[in-house]
Amino acid sequence: GLHVDLSISGCSDSDGEMMYSLDGEEKWFADFINHRGVEPQPSFIDHHSYVEGAYEQAVADQQTCRSNLKNSRVGMKDIPLEN
């Protein structure tokens, strides 16, 4: 059968999100408050782990996201709300 594989990444000035899921179940997410990757899988399944460095990559992606957010704000500051 078909599966739904989802990745969510986003940021704001004060928060961020990085999460992977499969068929609606979270497989991994970055806990930016506690500085670690979390694999919230129950103990009764075959555990799937992400490669070493996944959390560090999520941190780097957040820095890129915030830089892109800043650039978008600068580039769009003089565009009128309506044409």
HELIX and SHEET records of a PDB file:
HELIX    1   1 ALA A   54  MET A   76  1                                  23    
SHEET    1   A 4 ASP A   5  CYS A  11  0                                        
SHEET    2   A 4 GLY A  16  LEU A  22 -1                                        
SHEET    3   A 4 GLU A  25  ASP A  31 -1                                        
SHEET    4   A 4 ARG A  36  VAL A  38 -1                                        
END                                                                             
